Structure formats: C-alpha cells, structure tokens
Amino acid sequence: MNITIVRLIIGILLLVVPALILFRLDRRFLRMSASVMGRLTVVLAVMALCFYYIFQWDKAWLNILWVLLSSGVATAVYCRKRWQSIPIYVSMTVVTFVMGVLVLLLMDVSHLFSAYAFIPVMTMLQAEALFVCRRGITTYVLERRTHKELYEYLRGNGANQLEALRPFLTKAITRAFAPVLSQLLLVGLVFVPSLLSGLLLGGIQPLQAIAFLALMTAAALSSTMLVLVLSIYIYTRMS
C-alpha cells in the first residue's frame, strides 16, 4: 500500500459529492458537517504526527505511555463527571492491560509491546470498555440514588454489603450489556467484514484474520465485564 499526499487529496475530494447534495438540500447541516470534518482533520493530523514518531521509535515505555495518555484523554472527554471518570479509568487501565497482554501472548507476537501490535489491541479493548462502562456505572449510581431505601432495607434485614448491592449491580450489568448483545449479530454482519477487509489489506491471512477477530471479541466482552464490576466497586469505596 502506497498512498501519497496527492492520492490522499484526490480521495478527500470525494467529499465534494455529499457536500454538493447538502448544499442544495440543507446548507445549515452542511456547515455543521464542515465544522465536524474540520475538527476531525485536526485530530487525524495530530494523531498522524504522534503515530509517526511512536512507530518510528517503537519503544515499550513510549507505547505504554501513549496508551495511558490516550485512554486518559478519551475518558476525560467521554466521562465528564468525576465519579464516572476516575473509577472507569483506573479499572480500565488495569483490566485491559492484563487482558491485552494475554491476547498478545495468544497471538504469539515477536515483540509483546511492539507498537504494531500493542497499541491497536489496547485501543480496541479500551474503546469497547469505555462506552459500555459509562452506561453501566451511570445506571448503577442512578439506581442507588433512586432506590436507596431498598439498600437500607436489605442491610437492616441481615444482608451483607454484596447481597444488598446485588440488585443494583444486576441492573447496571443488564442495562449496559443489553445493547451490546442485541447489536452483536449486526456487528458480525457489518462491522466484522469491514475490519476483516482492513486486516486483509494489511497482509494477514484470511483464517488468521478471522481468528484474531474471534479472539478480540471474546477478550473485549470479558474485559468490559471486569472493568464494569471493578469500576462499580471503586465507586462504592469512594462514595
């Protein structure tokens, strides 16, 4: 693959087609779209610059530092409230690191913390965990605040803390993972072929690419569940 600057510019010019359609139909939405695309261009340019040097140097400590910083920024942007961001970031950092290392060992990569393997695997695991856990911990907190009498009732009738928190934990897990499970088939039909195409373009053999997707799906579901439970535990200890 060899995409030069000129070829990239020609490819970006394909956006002229939807721009012309929006210009005729809805110019306000066109301005909004242009603003979003402008910000996306800035983000991609910064990421391209960072990735260029990170992949050139390919140092284990630098790759780990990048994952920590990028996940911290993503958590701060997506989880605005302190009671969301701190538990999720701490639990996500610990769990996805362990799970990511396990995935890399199962992949039998030559260098465990290589930028070409470590950063993509960690990014995929953390992205799934971040979206699901924000929904889960928000549900948990709202249920605790809305039905605080239930917790006191269970504790007053001899239930230990885990037993008293079980209804709220169950509600958080089911509400967080229900959309994931309902969309799993759609993801398998739409998202997986797109990701599989990217892997094939990267030169990975088809069977190895499918095995990687299966491995990452199992790892993402497992790590996300652990991150959610751990983040709820950290929130409970903080509150």
Accessible surface in RSA format (square Angstrom, percent):
REM  Atomic radii and reference values for relative SASA: ProtOr
REM  Chains: A
REM  Algorithm: Lee & Richards
REM  Probe-radius: 1.40
REM  Slices: 20
REM RES _ NUM      All-atoms   Total-Side   Main-Chain    Non-polar    All polar
REM                ABS   REL    ABS   REL    ABS   REL    ABS   REL    ABS   REL
RES MET A   1   178.38  92.4  86.29  57.1  92.09 219.3  71.51  60.8 106.86 141.6
RES ASN A   2   106.33  73.3  92.42  89.3  13.91  33.5  31.12  74.9  75.21  72.7
RES ILE A   3   115.77  65.9  84.81  63.2  30.96  74.6  84.89  61.1  30.88  83.8
RES THR A   4    54.53  38.8  47.32  48.0   7.21  17.2  51.12  68.7   3.40   5.1
RES ILE A   5   124.53  70.9 122.24  91.1   2.29   5.5 122.34  88.1   2.19   5.9
RES VAL A   6   101.11  66.5 100.60  91.1   0.51   1.2 101.04  87.8   0.07   0.2
RES ARG A   7   138.40  58.1 129.37  65.9   9.03  21.5  40.70  55.6  97.70  59.2
RES LEU A   8    88.53  49.3  86.69  62.0   1.84   4.6  88.53  62.2   0.00   0.0
RES ILE A   9    90.88  51.7  90.58  67.5   0.30   0.7  90.81  65.4   0.07   0.2
RES ILE A  10   105.40  60.0 103.90  77.4   1.50   3.6 103.90  74.8   1.50   4.1
RES GLY A  11    34.06  42.0   0.00   N/A  34.06  42.0  26.89  73.8   7.17  16.1
RES ILE A  12    93.67  53.3  87.86  65.5   5.81  14.0  91.95  66.2   1.72   4.7
RES LEU A  13   104.18  58.0  97.41  69.7   6.77  17.0  98.90  69.5   5.28  14.2
RES LEU A  14   128.44  71.5 121.80  87.1   6.64  16.7 124.28  87.3   4.16  11.2
RES LEU A  15    82.84  46.1  80.95  57.9   1.89   4.8  81.45  57.2   1.40   3.8
RES VAL A  16    70.95  46.7  69.28  62.7   1.68   4.0  70.70  61.4   0.25   0.7
RES VAL A  17    92.80  61.1  90.55  82.0   2.25   5.4  92.21  80.1   0.59   1.6
RES PRO A  18    59.96  43.7  58.10  53.0   1.86   6.8  59.92  49.5   0.03   0.2
RES ALA A  19    37.23  34.2  33.84  52.2   3.38   7.7  36.16  50.9   1.06   2.8
RES LEU A  20   109.27  60.9 108.38  77.5   0.88   2.2 108.94  76.5   0.32   0.9
RES ILE A  21    94.99  54.1  91.02  67.8   3.97   9.6  94.99  68.4   0.00   0.0
RES LEU A  22    39.79  22.2  39.79  28.5   0.00   0.0  39.79  27.9   0.00   0.0
RES PHE A  23    90.95  45.5  89.28  55.3   1.67   4.3  89.28  54.1   1.67   4.8
RES ARG A  24   202.53  85.0 169.63  86.5  32.89  78.3  48.96  66.9 153.57  93.1
RES LEU A  25   141.61  78.9 106.37  76.1  35.23  88.6 109.72  77.1  31.89  85.8
RES ASP A  26    68.00  47.6  63.15  62.8   4.85  11.5  20.25  47.7  47.74  47.6
RES ARG A  27   136.13  57.2 131.12  66.8   5.01  11.9  40.61  55.5  95.52  57.9
RES ARG A  28   174.19  73.1 171.52  87.4   2.67   6.4  48.95  66.9 125.23  75.9
RES PHE A  29   100.60  50.3  99.90  61.9   0.71   1.8 100.24  60.8   0.37   1.1
RES LEU A  30    37.99  21.2  37.99  27.2   0.00   0.0  37.99  26.7   0.00   0.0
RES ARG A  31   156.03  65.5 147.74  75.3   8.29  19.7  73.72 100.8  82.31  49.9
RES MET A  32   108.48  56.2 102.26  67.7   6.22  14.8  92.60  78.7  15.88  21.0
RES SER A  33    31.03  26.2  24.97  33.3   6.06  14.0  24.81  52.8   6.23   8.7
RES ALA A  34    59.66  54.9  45.16  69.7  14.50  33.0  51.50  72.5   8.16  21.6
RES SER A  35    59.34  50.1  45.75  61.1  13.59  31.3  34.51  73.5  24.83  34.8
RES VAL A  36    80.60  53.0  79.73  72.2   0.88   2.1  79.83  69.4   0.77   2.1
RES MET A  37    74.46  38.6  74.26  49.1   0.20   0.5  52.30  44.5  22.16  29.4
RES GLY A  38    35.89  44.3   0.00   N/A  35.89  44.3  33.64  92.3   2.25   5.0
RES ARG A  39   152.79  64.2 149.95  76.4   2.84   6.8  74.84 102.3  77.95  47.2
RES LEU A  40    78.11  43.5  74.07  53.0   4.05  10.2  77.42  54.4   0.70   1.9
RES THR A  41    82.27  58.5  80.65  81.8   1.62   3.9  61.90  83.1  20.37  30.8
RES VAL A  42    94.75  62.3  92.52  83.8   2.23   5.4  94.75  82.3   0.00   0.0
RES VAL A  43    77.94  51.3  75.43  68.3   2.52   6.1  77.94  67.7   0.00   0.0
RES LEU A  44    98.96  55.1  95.68  68.5   3.28   8.2  96.19  67.6   2.77   7.5
RES ALA A  45    60.46  55.6  45.70  70.5  14.76  33.6  54.65  77.0   5.80  15.4
RES VAL A  46    84.17  55.4  82.19  74.4   1.98   4.8  84.14  73.1   0.04   0.1
RES MET A  47    70.08  36.3  70.08  46.4   0.00   0.0  54.08  46.0  16.00  21.2
RES ALA A  48    61.58  56.6  48.88  75.4  12.70  28.9  56.37  79.4   5.22  13.8
RES LEU A  49   109.80  61.2 105.70  75.6   4.11  10.3 109.41  76.8   0.40   1.1
RES CYS A  50    39.88  30.2  32.68  36.4   7.20  16.9   8.76  22.2  31.12  33.6
RES PHE A  51    55.78  27.9  55.11  34.1   0.66   1.7  55.31  33.5   0.47   1.3
RES TYR A  52   128.42  60.0 119.16  67.8   9.25  24.1  85.58  64.3  42.84  52.8
RES TYR A  53    97.97  45.7  97.97  55.7   0.00   0.0  54.24  40.8  43.73  53.9
RES ILE A  54    10.06   5.7  10.06   7.5   0.00   0.0  10.06   7.2   0.00   0.0
RES PHE A  55    49.33  24.7  42.31  26.2   7.02  18.3  42.31  25.7   7.02  20.1
RES GLN A  56   119.80  67.0  90.60  66.2  29.19  69.5  13.23  28.2 106.57  80.8
RES TRP A  57   146.58  58.8 132.32  64.0  14.26  33.5 110.83  59.1  35.74  58.0
RES ASP A  58    55.54  38.9  36.19  36.0  19.35  45.8  12.38  29.1  43.16  43.0
RES LYS A  59   111.38  54.3 109.79  67.4   1.59   3.8  54.09  48.7  57.29  61.0
RES ALA A  60    48.93  45.0  40.55  62.6   8.38  19.1  40.85  57.5   8.09  21.4
RES TRP A  61   167.30  67.1 157.18  76.1  10.12  23.8 147.29  78.5  20.01  32.5
RES LEU A  62    24.99  13.9  24.99  17.9   0.00   0.0  24.99  17.6   0.00   0.0
RES ASN A  63     0.09   0.1   0.09   0.1   0.00   0.0   0.00   0.0   0.09   0.1
RES ILE A  64    48.72  27.7  48.72  36.3   0.00   0.0  48.72  35.1   0.00   0.0
RES LEU A  65    72.39  40.3  71.25  51.0   1.14   2.9  72.14  50.7   0.25   0.7
RES TRP A  66    47.96  19.2  46.18  22.4   1.78   4.2  44.16  23.5   3.81   6.2
RES VAL A  67     6.98   4.6   6.67   6.0   0.30   0.7   6.98   6.1   0.00   0.0
RES LEU A  68    62.04  34.6  60.99  43.6   1.06   2.7  61.11  42.9   0.94   2.5
RES LEU A  69   104.36  58.1 101.68  72.7   2.68   6.7 103.63  72.8   0.73   2.0
RES SER A  70    42.73  36.1  30.53  40.8  12.20  28.1  29.14  62.1  13.59  19.0
RES SER A  71     5.97   5.0   0.22   0.3   5.75  13.3   5.96  12.7   0.02   0.0
RES GLY A  72    22.21  27.4   0.00   N/A  22.21  27.4  17.32  47.5   4.89  10.9
RES VAL A  73    97.04  63.9  93.23  84.4   3.81   9.2  96.25  83.6   0.79   2.1
RES ALA A  74    43.79  40.3  34.20  52.8   9.59  21.8  41.98  59.1   1.82   4.8
RES THR A  75     2.18   1.5   2.18   2.2   0.00   0.0   2.18   2.9   0.00   0.0
RES ALA A  76    61.61  56.6  48.87  75.4  12.73  29.0  51.79  72.9   9.82  26.0
RES VAL A  77    91.33  60.1  84.69  76.7   6.64  16.0  86.63  75.3   4.70  12.8
RES TYR A  78    70.33  32.8  64.95  37.0   5.38  14.0  44.22  33.2  26.11  32.2
RES CYS A  79     1.47   1.1   0.00   0.0   1.47   3.5   0.00   0.0   1.47   1.6
RES ARG A  80   195.15  81.9 162.66  82.9  32.49  77.3  60.72  83.0 134.43  81.5
RES LYS A  81   115.69  56.4 110.46  67.8   5.23  12.4  63.73  57.4  51.96  55.3
RES ARG A  82   165.97  69.7 156.69  79.9   9.27  22.1  66.32  90.6  99.65  60.4
RES TRP A  83    48.47  19.5  46.76  22.6   1.71   4.0  40.07  21.4   8.40  13.6
RES GLN A  84    10.13   5.7  10.13   7.4   0.00   0.0   0.00   0.0  10.13   7.7
RES SER A  85    22.06  18.6  21.76  29.0   0.30   0.7  10.90  23.2  11.15  15.6
RES ILE A  86    63.37  36.1  59.96  44.7   3.41   8.2  63.37  45.6   0.00   0.0
RES PRO A  87     0.00   0.0   0.00   0.0   0.00   0.0   0.00   0.0   0.00   0.0
RES ILE A  88     0.00   0.0   0.00   0.0   0.00   0.0   0.00   0.0   0.00   0.0
RES TYR A  89    65.63  30.6  65.63  37.3   0.00   0.0  51.05  38.4  14.58  18.0
RES VAL A  90    65.83  43.3  63.13  57.2   2.70   6.5  65.79  57.2   0.04   0.1
RES SER A  91     0.00   0.0   0.00   0.0   0.00   0.0   0.00   0.0   0.00   0.0
RES MET A  92     2.07   1.1   2.07   1.4   0.00   0.0   1.96   1.7   0.11   0.1
RES THR A  93    29.96  21.3  29.21  29.6   0.75   1.8  29.39  39.5   0.57   0.9
RES VAL A  94    81.50  53.6  76.47  69.2   5.03  12.1  81.27  70.6   0.23   0.6
RES VAL A  95    16.94  11.1  13.66  12.4   3.28   7.9  16.45  14.3   0.49   1.3
RES THR A  96     0.00   0.0   0.00   0.0   0.00   0.0   0.00   0.0   0.00   0.0
RES PHE A  97    71.41  35.7  71.41  44.2   0.00   0.0  71.41  43.3   0.00   0.0
RES VAL A  98    97.21  64.0  93.35  84.5   3.86   9.3  95.74  83.2   1.47   4.0
RES MET A  99    26.70  13.8  26.25  17.4   0.45   1.1  19.40  16.5   7.30   9.7
RES GLY A 100     0.00   0.0   0.00   N/A   0.00   0.0   0.00   0.0   0.00   0.0
RES VAL A 101    28.47  18.7  28.47  25.8   0.00   0.0  28.47  24.7   0.00   0.0
RES LEU A 102    86.83  48.4  85.33  61.0   1.50   3.8  86.28  60.6   0.55   1.5
RES VAL A 103     1.76   1.2   1.76   1.6   0.00   0.0   1.76   1.5   0.00   0.0
RES LEU A 104     0.26   0.1   0.00   0.0   0.26   0.6   0.00   0.0   0.26   0.7
RES LEU A 105   110.36  61.5  92.23  66.0  18.13  45.6  94.45  66.3  15.92  42.8
RES LEU A 106   111.92  62.3  81.44  58.3  30.48  76.6  84.91  59.6  27.01  72.7
RES MET A 107    66.13  34.2  37.01  24.5  29.12  69.3  44.62  37.9  21.51  28.5
RES ASP A 108   124.95  87.5 104.01 103.5  20.94  49.5  25.93  61.0  99.02  98.8
RES VAL A 109    41.94  27.6  18.44  16.7  23.49  56.6  25.13  21.8  16.80  45.6
RES SER A 110   106.89  90.3  64.60  86.2  42.29  97.4  52.30 111.4  54.60  76.5
RES HIS A 111   127.61  69.7 122.86  85.4   4.75  12.2  79.40  81.8  48.22  56.1
RES LEU A 112    50.01  27.9  41.81  29.9   8.20  20.6  42.02  29.5   7.99  21.5
RES PHE A 113    56.74  28.4  50.94  31.6   5.80  15.1  52.59  31.9   4.15  11.9
RES SER A 114    19.22  16.2  15.11  20.2   4.10   9.4  10.63  22.6   8.58  12.0
RES ALA A 115     0.00   0.0   0.00   0.0   0.00   0.0   0.00   0.0   0.00   0.0
RES TYR A 116   152.72  71.3 132.49  75.4  20.23  52.6  98.78  74.2  53.94  66.5
RES ALA A 117    14.40  13.2  10.74  16.6   3.66   8.3  14.40  20.3   0.00   0.0
RES PHE A 118     0.58   0.3   0.58   0.4   0.00   0.0   0.58   0.4   0.00   0.0
RES ILE A 119     5.29   3.0   5.29   3.9   0.00   0.0   5.29   3.8   0.00   0.0
RES PRO A 120    54.86  40.0  48.15  43.9   6.72  24.4  54.83  45.3   0.04   0.2
RES VAL A 121     1.84   1.2   1.84   1.7   0.00   0.0   1.84   1.6   0.00   0.0
RES MET A 122     2.17   1.1   2.17   1.4   0.00   0.0   2.17   1.8   0.00   0.0
RES THR A 123    74.88  53.3  70.87  71.8   4.01   9.6  61.72  82.9  13.17  19.9
RES MET A 124    61.04  31.6  50.79  33.6  10.25  24.4  45.87  39.0  15.16  20.1
RES LEU A 125     0.00   0.0   0.00   0.0   0.00   0.0   0.00   0.0   0.00   0.0
RES GLN A 126    13.46   7.5  12.85   9.4   0.61   1.5   6.86  14.6   6.61   5.0
RES ALA A 127    42.84  39.4  36.20  55.9   6.64  15.1  42.27  59.5   0.57   1.5
RES GLU A 128    57.51  33.0  54.31  41.1   3.20   7.6  10.97  21.2  46.54  38.0
RES ALA A 129     0.00   0.0   0.00   0.0   0.00   0.0   0.00   0.0   0.00   0.0
RES LEU A 130    10.88   6.1  10.88   7.8   0.00   0.0  10.88   7.6   0.00   0.0
RES PHE A 131   104.87  52.5 103.87  64.3   1.00   2.6 103.87  63.0   1.00   2.9
RES VAL A 132     3.59   2.4   3.59   3.2   0.00   0.0   3.59   3.1   0.00   0.0
RES CYS A 133     0.00   0.0   0.00   0.0   0.00   0.0   0.00   0.0   0.00   0.0
RES ARG A 134    84.66  35.5  84.66  43.2   0.00   0.0   7.11   9.7  77.55  47.0
RES ARG A 135    85.58  35.9  78.29  39.9   7.30  17.4  44.98  61.5  40.60  24.6
RES GLY A 136     0.00   0.0   0.00   N/A   0.00   0.0   0.00   0.0   0.00   0.0
RES ILE A 137     0.00   0.0   0.00   0.0   0.00   0.0   0.00   0.0   0.00   0.0
RES THR A 138    37.49  26.7  37.49  38.0   0.00   0.0  35.92  48.3   1.57   2.4
RES THR A 139     7.63   5.4   5.56   5.6   2.07   4.9   2.32   3.1   5.31   8.0
RES TYR A 140     0.45   0.2   0.45   0.3   0.00   0.0   0.45   0.3   0.00   0.0
RES VAL A 141     0.00   0.0   0.00   0.0   0.00   0.0   0.00   0.0   0.00   0.0
RES LEU A 142    96.31  53.6  95.95  68.6   0.36   0.9  96.30  67.6   0.01   0.0
RES GLU A 143    32.00  18.4  31.80  24.1   0.20   0.5   0.45   0.9  31.55  25.8
RES ARG A 144    53.97  22.7  51.56  26.3   2.41   5.7   9.06  12.4  44.92  27.2
RES ARG A 145   137.38  57.7 119.58  61.0  17.80  42.4  55.19  75.4  82.20  49.8
RES THR A 146    90.96  64.7  66.68  67.6  24.28  57.9  51.98  69.8  38.99  58.9
RES HIS A 147    81.95  44.8  80.24  55.8   1.71   4.4  45.64  47.0  36.31  42.3
RES LYS A 148   126.78  61.8 126.51  77.6   0.27   0.6  68.96  62.1  57.82  61.6
RES GLU A 149   114.29  65.6 109.66  83.0   4.63  11.0  69.69 134.8  44.60  36.4
RES LEU A 150    71.49  39.8  65.78  47.1   5.71  14.4  69.68  48.9   1.80   4.8
RES TYR A 151    31.81  14.9  31.81  18.1   0.00   0.0  18.40  13.8  13.41  16.5
RES GLU A 152   112.69  64.7 105.97  80.2   6.73  16.0  42.94  83.1  69.75  56.9
RES TYR A 153   139.82  65.3 130.88  74.5   8.94  23.3  96.38  72.4  43.44  53.6
RES LEU A 154    41.94  23.4  41.60  29.8   0.34   0.9  41.81  29.4   0.13   0.4
RES ARG A 155   106.23  44.6  90.14  46.0  16.09  38.3  15.50  21.2  90.74  55.0
RES GLY A 156    69.15  85.3   0.00   N/A  69.15  85.3  34.86  95.7  34.29  76.8
RES ASN A 157   102.42  70.6  65.84  63.6  36.58  88.1  27.52  66.2  74.90  72.4
RES GLY A 158    69.28  85.4   0.00   N/A  69.28  85.4  38.48 105.6  30.80  69.0
RES ALA A 159    20.83  19.1  12.61  19.5   8.22  18.7  15.69  22.1   5.14  13.6
RES ASN A 160    79.78  55.0  74.38  71.9   5.40  13.0  37.71  90.8  42.07  40.7
RES GLN A 161    81.80  45.7  79.76  58.3   2.04   4.9  19.61  41.7  62.19  47.2
RES LEU A 162   113.37  63.1 108.81  77.8   4.56  11.5 110.69  77.7   2.68   7.2
RES GLU A 163    79.32  45.5  71.64  54.2   7.68  18.3  18.78  36.3  60.54  49.4
RES ALA A 164     0.00   0.0   0.00   0.0   0.00   0.0   0.00   0.0   0.00   0.0
RES LEU A 165    18.87  10.5  18.87  13.5   0.00   0.0  18.87  13.3   0.00   0.0
RES ARG A 166   137.14  57.6 136.85  69.8   0.29   0.7  48.50  66.3  88.64  53.7
RES PRO A 167    55.31  40.3  40.45  36.9  14.86  54.0  48.77  40.3   6.54  40.7
RES PHE A 168     3.98   2.0   3.40   2.1   0.58   1.5   3.98   2.4   0.00   0.0
RES LEU A 169    36.74  20.5  36.74  26.3   0.00   0.0  36.74  25.8   0.00   0.0
RES THR A 170    71.15  50.6  67.98  68.9   3.17   7.5  56.06  75.3  15.09  22.8
RES LYS A 171    83.02  40.5  80.76  49.6   2.26   5.4  32.75  29.5  50.28  53.6
RES ALA A 172     0.00   0.0   0.00   0.0   0.00   0.0   0.00   0.0   0.00   0.0
RES ILE A 173    38.92  22.1  38.92  29.0   0.00   0.0  38.92  28.0   0.00   0.0
RES THR A 174    74.61  53.1  67.44  68.4   7.17  17.1  65.71  88.3   8.90  13.5
RES ARG A 175   113.04  47.5 105.65  53.9   7.38  17.6  37.41  51.1  75.63  45.8
RES ALA A 176     0.00   0.0   0.00   0.0   0.00   0.0   0.00   0.0   0.00   0.0
RES PHE A 177    14.46   7.2  14.46   9.0   0.00   0.0  14.46   8.8   0.00   0.0
RES ALA A 178    55.70  51.2  46.05  71.1   9.66  22.0  52.27  73.6   3.43   9.1
RES PRO A 179    43.52  31.7  39.00  35.6   4.51  16.4  43.27  35.7   0.24   1.5
RES VAL A 180    21.62  14.2  15.63  14.1   5.99  14.4  20.14  17.5   1.47   4.0
RES LEU A 181   111.75  62.2  96.55  69.1  15.20  38.2  96.84  68.0  14.91  40.1
RES SER A 182    87.04  73.6  50.10  66.9  36.94  85.1  53.16 113.2  33.89  47.5
RES GLN A 183    96.62  54.0  95.89  70.1   0.73   1.7  17.04  36.3  79.57  60.3
RES LEU A 184    69.79  38.9  66.43  47.5   3.36   8.4  66.45  46.7   3.33   9.0
RES LEU A 185   133.53  74.4 126.80  90.7   6.73  16.9 131.96  92.7   1.57   4.2
RES LEU A 186   107.76  60.0 104.86  75.0   2.90   7.3 106.41  74.7   1.35   3.6
RES VAL A 187    55.26  36.4  53.70  48.6   1.56   3.8  55.26  48.0   0.00   0.0
RES GLY A 188    34.57  42.6   0.00   N/A  34.57  42.6  22.51  61.8  12.06  27.0
RES LEU A 189   121.49  67.7 102.11  73.0  19.38  48.7 103.45  72.7  18.04  48.5
RES VAL A 190    91.46  60.2  85.38  77.3   6.08  14.7  89.45  77.7   2.01   5.4
RES PHE A 191   109.59  54.8 107.11  66.3   2.48   6.5 109.59  66.4   0.00   0.0
RES VAL A 192    41.96  27.6  41.96  38.0   0.00   0.0  41.96  36.5   0.00   0.0
RES PRO A 193    59.22  43.2  56.46  51.5   2.77  10.1  58.07  47.9   1.15   7.1
RES SER A 194    72.47  61.2  55.12  73.6  17.35  40.0  36.24  77.2  36.23  50.8
RES LEU A 195    45.88  25.6  40.59  29.0   5.29  13.3  45.59  32.0   0.29   0.8
RES LEU A 196    38.14  21.2  38.14  27.3   0.00   0.0  38.14  26.8   0.00   0.0
RES SER A 197    58.34  49.3  55.76  74.4   2.59   6.0  28.93  61.6  29.41  41.2
RES GLY A 198    39.85  49.1   0.00   N/A  39.85  49.1  29.14  80.0  10.71  24.0
RES LEU A 199    28.19  15.7  25.99  18.6   2.20   5.5  27.76  19.5   0.43   1.2
RES LEU A 200    75.39  42.0  59.20  42.4  16.19  40.7  59.78  42.0  15.62  42.0
RES LEU A 201   127.66  71.1 104.10  74.5  23.55  59.2 107.43  75.4  20.23  54.4
RES GLY A 202    64.09  79.0   0.00   N/A  64.09  79.0  32.25  88.5  31.83  71.3
RES GLY A 203    60.13  74.2   0.00   N/A  60.13  74.2  35.74  98.1  24.39  54.6
RES ILE A 204    69.84  39.7  60.63  45.2   9.21  22.2  65.70  47.3   4.15  11.2
RES GLN A 205   121.16  67.8 118.61  86.7   2.55   6.1  42.40  90.2  78.77  59.7
RES PRO A 206    74.28  54.1  74.28  67.7   0.00   0.0  74.28  61.3   0.00   0.0
RES LEU A 207   145.09  80.8 140.08 100.2   5.01  12.6 140.20  98.5   4.89  13.2
RES GLN A 208   117.65  65.8 114.50  83.7   3.15   7.5  29.45  62.7  88.20  66.9
RES ALA A 209     0.00   0.0   0.00   0.0   0.00   0.0   0.00   0.0   0.00   0.0
RES ILE A 210    91.51  52.1  91.11  67.9   0.40   1.0  91.11  65.6   0.40   1.1
RES ALA A 211    54.59  50.2  43.38  66.9  11.21  25.5  50.55  71.2   4.04  10.7
RES PHE A 212    29.58  14.8  25.83  16.0   3.75   9.8  29.03  17.6   0.55   1.6
RES LEU A 213    12.56   7.0  11.51   8.2   1.05   2.6  11.93   8.4   0.63   1.7
RES ALA A 214    63.95  58.8  49.31  76.1  14.64  33.3  57.94  81.6   6.01  15.9
RES LEU A 215    46.43  25.9  41.31  29.6   5.13  12.9  45.88  32.2   0.55   1.5
RES MET A 216     6.76   3.5   6.10   4.0   0.66   1.6   6.32   5.4   0.44   0.6
RES THR A 217    58.33  41.5  52.41  53.1   5.92  14.1  38.56  51.8  19.77  29.9
RES ALA A 218    58.46  53.8  50.92  78.6   7.54  17.2  57.51  81.0   0.96   2.5
RES ALA A 219     6.95   6.4   2.66   4.1   4.28   9.7   6.52   9.2   0.43   1.1
RES ALA A 220    14.63  13.5  14.63  22.6   0.00   0.0  14.63  20.6   0.00   0.0
RES LEU A 221    51.46  28.7  48.91  35.0   2.56   6.4  49.21  34.6   2.26   6.1
RES SER A 222    54.35  45.9  45.78  61.1   8.57  19.7  23.39  49.8  30.96  43.4
RES SER A 223     0.00   0.0   0.00   0.0   0.00   0.0   0.00   0.0   0.00   0.0
RES THR A 224     0.49   0.3   0.49   0.5   0.00   0.0   0.49   0.7   0.00   0.0
RES MET A 225    69.48  36.0  69.48  46.0   0.00   0.0  66.45  56.5   3.03   4.0
RES LEU A 226    94.12  52.4  92.25  66.0   1.87   4.7  92.25  64.8   1.87   5.0
RES VAL A 227     0.00   0.0   0.00   0.0   0.00   0.0   0.00   0.0   0.00   0.0
RES LEU A 228     0.00   0.0   0.00   0.0   0.00   0.0   0.00   0.0   0.00   0.0
RES VAL A 229    58.70  38.6  57.65  52.2   1.05   2.5  57.65  50.1   1.05   2.8
RES LEU A 230    55.77  31.1  53.70  38.4   2.08   5.2  55.56  39.0   0.22   0.6
RES SER A 231     0.00   0.0   0.00   0.0   0.00   0.0   0.00   0.0   0.00   0.0
RES ILE A 232     7.57   4.3   7.57   5.6   0.00   0.0   7.57   5.4   0.00   0.0
RES TYR A 233   125.10  58.4 120.75  68.7   4.35  11.3  92.03  69.2  33.08  40.8
RES ILE A 234    32.40  18.4  31.44  23.4   0.96   2.3  32.40  23.3   0.00   0.0
RES TYR A 235    24.06  11.2  24.06  13.7   0.00   0.0   8.97   6.7  15.09  18.6
RES THR A 236    20.28  14.4  12.06  12.2   8.21  19.6  11.18  15.0   9.09  13.7
RES ARG A 237   171.94  72.2 141.94  72.4  30.00  71.4  31.58  43.2 140.36  85.1
RES MET A 238    79.06  40.9  40.59  26.9  38.47  91.6  46.24  39.3  32.82  43.5
RES SER A 239    94.76  80.1  29.55  39.4  65.22 150.2  61.49 130.9  33.28  46.6
END  Absolute sums over single chains surface
CHAIN  1 A    15508.7      13594.1       1914.6      11080.3       4428.3
END  Absolute sums over all chains
TOTAL         15508.7      13594.1       1914.6      11080.3       4428.3
